[in-house]
């Protein structure tokens, strides 16, 4: 997947250092280059949980059968 600016993406692996889990939704907020982009992950309240530089292999596109869920955060906001 090659994310574009403002795409909603799904994290494909846990990132406990950022309080993120596989399946969390993020939004691409900046493209650094073809292999790196910045994604923002937010709490249900709208507070930024993490801003993380990722590569295309770290995320997948949202699919029609994906459900949105709410879970408690395991880390403080970064």
Secondary structure, DSSP 8 states (H G I E B T S, - for coil): ----TT-EEEE-S-BGGGTB-TT-EEEEEEEEETTEEEEEEE-TTS-EEEEEEE-GGGEEE--TT--------SS---
